[in-house]
Amino acid sequence: WIEAFARIEHEQWMHWSQAVAADVTAATRDKWQRSWVDYAELTEDLKEADRVWARKVVMLLRQRQLIP
């Protein structure tokens, strides 16, 4: 579950960050562009950032008994 949700989070972040890229500084945009890749291509540190969010979602779904 964690990896599946982490992939979704990364995809969501890519769509959002690309949509607002024109509104941020060039330095921020340059930093973001390096992460506009498939989840599998991310560094472990960046994957872990997505996993933090994914763990929260999994915990919430388990509390509500929606997933095992």
Steps between C-alpha positions, in 0.01 A plus 500: 500500500772748594681486167176516302384811684848654484495465120160668487623782723797559274278509191266744674792721606641501145168614354461772764861623484494518121173693513643763737859501368457837328407657834812398696857620491737367238703329773195316629394405149849366424495292818155364420589415141762254620217307669266502201581136430332168556484396865738211431768750393487705822773484760418306815477828693234634266312169500502510879340845495212351299486198732447727803173617346413146391542365852253758629244393241549131576464563872176691444357231272593227747341690788181506299547133409495578129822307433666213686 
